């Protein structure tokens, strides 16, 4: 194994062939660091004046840090190195434990990351038990359509083909811990006034432990590996990847409370480090729509693109097109705008400080600050947010009347937006004011006895107020006619606004994660800028790419987490030689 070479300067790194390729790849639209040139930056650093890019706060990629001879406090050996203890890392670790591998799972924080419970799997035993079946060819091509042809269909196919086996492997682990699977097969309805295809594939495991606490998949997997003699190595923050003379990745260097530690990995390194939802500079460069329509960050504050950037510094290729996972649930006060509000160099923050408000995903009437509707509200989560990016402030207002419970039941949305339907059904005898007391108290929801009063409380004035009231009248006429004459929303997802009291909430997008990342092949091996495999380097989950572009395909429910678990398991099996 090659240990750290302390005589490799930043100049030689930046001007090397792999770095040149990486920087060249960044010339793709909208995702390049705002730098002068690599050479100029290298010269500045070599002259001891510090990084010119760092001073501008625009260098989201950066260069590998320079480490002196005595900076390494320890070098360890392992067979397989997994970096990141989230949904992907925990699935990878459990797979490695089953295979009896000597592995190390490093997490930069002091705990494993929270579970994304909903995951998509294709034609599992639960699918068959429900009498359902997924047309895999149709699913593959629907996925490709969402990504405007930029998904690698060979990679997507791995998830489609292997997710049932992954469920068969995972199911007994979770059920033994006391979790049960709820399979959603209620997908037989129109969506969005278009031909969106919906597939029966959403799996959700839940349960409680002996103490009555809710069980989480990642915590169950942690207990699973603990029982087999493994554990997570915490407080290890990825600094750089290590390569041998051939370019093969042989390990990584971490910053720890005790200093820099190098871990060499015989079978390779698997990145499961998540996306970059908390990296403001990277978001602005690679997902500019976020700065135009998002009001709430509901992802992990720890996801700063560490794995993506470390791999790109050694020549890895990143998806050219961003893919933010945005849900229409970022409630804000009237007058607040979308956009990143953090200072340069700080984690990405937004005006929204509350948890997601699930009601935003219901196809109720939505208008901009001009008081007018601007889109079909019965669309995937991010569509209205993207459309609202062209509105003043990048936000939209959602309004409804006292018939909300009946409306939401009729709307019959799918995925996690169904939580609103479940909540209102459970609280059938509870007044809306009690159900939404928290939002009403905070002011993120307003209530009025008349539509005129509602308009005032929502901040509409002058022409905008007149337009809003006229729009309500028109929307009521669409309901009466059972036809949306403006945007073609399905009749069963229309509602009337006639029964006081009336309610309204301003929303922007809530960003959960980013799902554009390192390009990979069907074995999850990371590719360089020429499309060649970087030996010894794998990626899975949100730090990996080749699957999504522009959006998160909401009607392919649970596809992101399903892909994460499936790809992580596949990568470990490939590294171990368990699959060809």
N, C-alpha and C positions, 0 to 999 in steps of 0.2 A: 504494500500500500504506500501511496505517496503521501507524506505529511506536508504540512504547510511550508511553502517556499517563501521565506521572508525577504528574498532579494528580488521579488517580482514587484516592480513599482507600478503606481497608477498609470504612468505614461505607457509602459509596456503593455498593461492590460487593455487600456483604451485603444491603443493603436494596433493591437493584435488582430488576427484574421477573424476570430469569432466575434469579438466586440464590434469590429467594423460591420460584420454581417448583421448583428443585432441592431445597431444604430441605423443601418440602412433600411431594415425592415420597419423601423418606426416611422419612416417617411409616409406610411400608409395614412389615409385621411384621418385627421383629427387626433391622432394618438402619439404624436412625436413630442418629446421633451422640447421645451422652448429654449433651445441652446444655440450658441453660435456654431461651433463645429466641435467634433470630438478632439481634433488635434489641438485647437485653442484651449479647450478645457484641460487636456492633459498637460499642456505646457504650463498653464497657470498653476496646476497642482504640483507639477514637478519643480516649479520655482519656489515652492513653499509658501505661496500666497493664498492657499486654500482654494476651494472649488468656486469658480465663477458662477456656476449654476446654483450652488447652495445659497449664495448671497441673494439670488433673485427669487428663491422659493419655487422655481418652476421645474426643477430637475427631479421628476418623480422616479426616474430610473436610477440615477446615481451610478457610482462606481463601487467596486468592491473595496472595503476598507483596507488600509495598509496596516499590517500587524508586524510588530518588531519581534526580534529573536526571542525575547522572554515573555511574550504576551500569552502564549499557550501555557496553561497551567496543568493540562491533562490531555492525554490521548487515549481513547477507548476503542475497543474492537467489538463488532457485532456482525451477524450475518445479514440482517436486513434492517434498514433505518427508515422509520416512518416519522414524518414531521407534520404535526398537527393532530390534536386529539379531539376532533369534532365528529360529525356524522360519518365522514369517510375514514378518518384515522381509527375510530373505534371498530368499525367493520373490518378494516384491514388487520388490526391487532387481533381480533377474535379469530380471523382466518389463519393468521400466522401461528396463533396458539394451537389451533386444531392441527396444523401441519408440524408442530413440534419444532418450529424454527427458533433460533436464538435471535430475537429481534429487540430493538430499542424503539420505543415510541416517545418522541419528544414533544412537549407542549410548552409554548412560551409563557403561558399564565400559570397560576397556581391551582387550576382545576380543569377538568374536561369541559368541553363546550356544550351548550344546550342542544337538545334534540329537536330536529325537525321531524315531527311525528308522521305527517302524511307522506307516503311514498308510493310511487306508481310501479306496478309489476304486471307483467303481461301473461294472461292465460294461466294463472295459478290455480291451485286446488280450490281457492275461494271463488275465483271466477267461475270455475266449472260447477261448484256447488250452487251458485246463484243461477245456473242455467244460461250463462252468458259466454260470449267469445269475442275476442278482438281480432279483427281482420288486420294482420300484421303488415301486409303490403300497403293497405290504406293508411295505417298509422305511420309507417315510415315516410310516405309521401306527404302526409299532413304535416309532419314534423319539418320536412324539408321546405314546405310552403311557408310555414311560419318564419323560417330562417332565410327566406328569399334565395333558396338554393345554396346557402353558404354552410350548411351542415354537411359534415362528412358522413354520408349515408352508411359507410362501412363501420364507422364508430357507433353511430346510433343503433345499428343492427345488433351490436353486442348487448346493449341494454335490452332490446326487444327479445333476443334469443335466450339470454341468460338470467333475466330477472325472476323467472319462475323457480329456477334452481336455487337462486339466492333466497327466495322466500321459503322454500322447503328447508334450507339450512338454518335460516334465522328463526323460523316459527317455533321449533321446539325449545330454543333458548329462551325466547320471550314468554311462551306459554308456561314453561317450567317455573318462571319467576312470578307468575300470577297475572300475566297480561293476556288479553284476548283481542282478536282481530275483528274489526268492523269493516266490512267490504261494501262500498257504495256502488250499487247497481242502478240507481235511479237517474238514468241519463237519457231517457227516451223523450226528448222534447227539443224543439227548435231553440236556436241560440243566436242572439244578435241580429235577427232578421237576415241572416246569411246562411251559407252552407257549412259553417263550422262543424266539424265532426267531433263527437264526444265518445269516449271509449271507457268501458267499464274496467277500471284499473286502480282505483284509489284504495289503499290499505291503510288502516289506522289502528295501531295497537295501544291499548290503555289498560289500566288496572291500578290497584293499590297494594302497598306492602302491608306487613302485619301491624304496623303502627298507624295505618290509615293514610299514609302519604302517597301521593300520585307517583307511579312508576314511570321512568323514562328509559327509552331504549338504550341510550348511551351509558346510563348508569348501570343498567342490567349487563351490558357488555363489559363494563369495567369490572363488575363483580365476577363475571365469567372468566376474564383473563387472570384476575387475582387468584381465583380458585385453582388455576393451573400454574401458578408460580410466577406470573408476570405482573408488571405494574407500569404506570406512566412515569416518565422522567419529566418533572415539572420545572418551570422557570428556566427553560432553555430557549432562547430567542435566536432564530436562524440569522446568521451573519453572511455566510457565503458557502457555496458548494466547492468541493475539492475534486480536482481531476488529476489523473496520471498523465504521463507523457503522450499517450495516444488520444487524449481527450475524454476518456471514459470517466464518468463520475464515480468516485470511490468513497465519498463520504461528505461530511459537512462540518462547518465550524459554527459554534453557538456561543452567544454571550450568556453567562450564568452569573449568579451572585458571587461566585468564587473566581470569576475570570473567564477567559476564552477557553473552550473545550472543543477538541476535534474528535469526532466519532467516525471511524472508518467502517465501511459496510461492504462485506464481501460480495453480496448478491445485488447490491444497488440501493438506491435511495428512492422512496416514494413520497412525493409532495402531496399532502392533504391539508394545505394551509389556508384554504378558503379564498374568498375573493378580496376585493379592496374597497368595501363599502365605507370604511372610515378614513380612507386616504383622499383628502380633498383635491390635491393636485392631480392625482391619477384619475379621479372621477371627472374633473373638468376636462382633462385631456382625452380620455378614452370613452367617456359617457357624458357628453355635454348636455344631453337632454335632462340629466339629473338636476343640473343647476337651474333649469328652466321650469320644472314642474314638481319637484319634491319638497315636502314640508316637514318630513319626519324620517329619522333614521331608526329603523327597528331591527337592524341587523346586529352583528357582533361588533363592539367597539375595538375588538382585537384584530379584525380582518383589515390589514393594511397593505395587502399585496406582497408580503415578504417572499413567498415562494415564487410568485410570478417574476418579480424583479430579480431575485437571485439567479433564476434560470435564464432570463433574458441577458443577464450580464455575461453569461458564458456562451451566448449565441442562440438561445432558444427562440422559437417563433411564437408570437402571440396572435390570437384572432385579430383580424383587421377591423372588425366592426364590434362595437360595444353591445352588451346585452344586460341591461339592468333589470333586476326583478323588482318591479314597482307595483304595489297594491294601492287602490284608490281609497285609502283609509287614514290619511294624515290630517286629522281635524285641526283647524286653526281658528283663532278669533277673527271676527270681521275686520278687514283692513290689512291683515298680515299677508305677506307675499311668500311665494316659493323661492327656493334658492339656498345655496350654501352660505352660511353666515360666519363661519370660522375664519380666523386670521390665517395668513400664509404660514405653513409649517405646523398648524394645529390639526387635530383630527376633524373630520367632516362633521359639522353640526348644522342643525336647521332650527327654525323657529318653533316647530312642534316639539313639545317636551313630554307628552303623554304617550301611553300605549296606543296601538292601533285602534281605531273606532270602526268596527266591522261593518256597521250600517252603511258606510260609504260605498260598499260593493253592491248594494241593491240598485236595481234599474229604475230608480225614482227620477222625477224631473230634475234636471241639472241645468244651470245657467251660469254665464260669466258675469263679470261686474257691470256689463252693459245691460243686464237683465234678460238676455236672450239665450235660448237654447243654442248649442253649437255642435251637437253630435248625437248619434243614437246611443242612449245610455245603457243599452242591453248588449254589452260587448265585453271582451276580456278586461281584466282589472286595469291594465295599463293604458288601454286605448283612450279613455276619457282624459286621463292625465296627460298623455301625449298631445291630444287635441287642445287641452286647456293651456298647454305651454305657449300657444299663440295668443291667449287671452291676457288682458291686463293682470299683472301679478302672478300669472301662471296657476291660478286657483279656480275652483268652481264652487257653486252653491247648490246644495241639494235640499229640496223642499218636499213636505208631505203633510197630510192631515191626520185626523184621529182614527182613520181607517187603516193605519199602518199594519196592524197585525194581519188583517185579511189580505192586504196587498202583498205583503212579503210571503205569505203562504201560497198565494197564487203565482207569484214570480218563480218560485221553485228553482233557485239558483243551485249551482253545484260547487264542489270543493269546499274550502274552509269558509267561504262566504255564507254557507248554509248555517253556520253558527248563529247568525241572526234569526233565521227561521226557527231553529231549535230553541233559542232563548225566548222568543216571543210566544212560542207554543207552550213552553214550560211555565211562562208567566202569563197565561191566558187571562187570569182574573186580576192581574196587577195593572194598575194604571200606568200609562206611558211615562207620566211625570216621575213615578217612583222607579221605573226601570232605568230611566236615563237621568236620574237625579244628579249624578256626578257631572255629566256633560252640561246640564242646565245650570248647575252651580258655578262651574268654571267659565261659562259663557261661550263654550264651543258649540252649544246648541241653544237656540232661542225659541221662545214660545209666544204666540200672540192670539188674540181672540178674533182678529180680522186680518185679511190679507194685506190691507194697507199698513196696519201696525207691524205685521211681519216684515214687510219691505223696509220699513224704517229701522227696525232692529237689526236687520241684516246689512244695513249700510247703503241701501239703494236710495238715491235722491234724484230729483229733476227728471231728465229724460230717461235715465236708467230705471227709475221707479215706475214711470209710465210704461216703459217697455216690459218690465217684469210683470206688471198687472195684466197687460195685454197678452203676454205670453202664457200666463196662467189661464186666461179665458180661452185661448187657442188650444192649449193642452187639454182643457176640459172638453172642448168640442171634438178633439181627436178621440178621447175616451168614449164620448157619446156615439161617435161614428164607428168606434172600434177599428180605427185606421189612423196611423201616424202619417199625416200628409207631408211632413217635412223630412223625416229621417228614416222612415220605414221600420220603426220598432214593432215587434210583434204585438198583436192586440192584447194578448193575455198579460203582457208586461206594461200596459198602460194603466194609469190610475187617475182618479179625479181629486181635485183640490177644492172641496166644497164644505167639508164638515169640520167646524171649529172644535177645539183649538188647532192652530196651524204651527208647524215646526220647520226650522231650517238650520243647516250647518254648512259652514265653509270647509272645503277640503282641498288638499293637494295630495301628491303621491307619498306613500310610505315606502322607502326603499329597504328591502330585506337583505339583499346581497347583489353581487354581480356574478354573472355566469359566463362571461367571456374570459378566456384564459389561454394557457399554453396549448398549442396545437399538439395533438397526440395521434398515434396510430391505433388500430383496433386492439392492441395489447397494452394500451395506455403508456407506451414509450413516448417520451417527449421528442419532438422534431426540431431540427435547427431551421434556419431561415431558408435553406434550400430543400427542405422537406425530408432530410435524412435523419435517421435515429441518432440521438445522443445516447450512447451506450451507458447503461447504469442508472439512467434517470427516468422516472415514471411520475405521472401526475394523475390525480383523480379528484372528483368533486369540483367545487367552484374555482379552484386555481387552474383547472384543466379547461380546454376549449374544444373546438371541432364539432360542437353540437348546437349551440345557440347563436343567434344574431338578431339584433334590434330589439328583442322582446323576450319575455317569458311566456311560453304558450300555455296560458291558463286553462284552456279546455282539455289539455293533455295533463290531467290532474296528477300532481305528485311526480312529474317526470324528472325534475331537478334532483330531488332527494333519492328517487329510485335509481337514477343514473349514478349518483354519488356512491351509494352502497354497492351497486353492481360492479362498477368500474374499480372500486377499491379492492373488492374481493378478487376480481379477475387479475388485477395487477400483482397482488401478492402471490397468487397461484402461478402466474407466469414467471415471476422472479424466482420462485421455489422450484420451477421445473415440473409443477403439478399439471400444467397444461402446455401444449406445444406452442 
